[in-house]
Amino acid sequence: MHQIEPYYNWLKYYNPAKDPQSPFYGKEYNFDQYSDTIYGY
């Protein structure tokens, strides 16, 4: 489970950081390093 790569190809269709209706609007993502945790891991 920890070796699964996220599917990044969908970003060409929709980017939540550029959508003013999204709660993630204006957030800067770093795809080389993880900055957020999921379930405390």
Helices and strands as residue ranges (DSSP letters): G 9-12, G 16-18
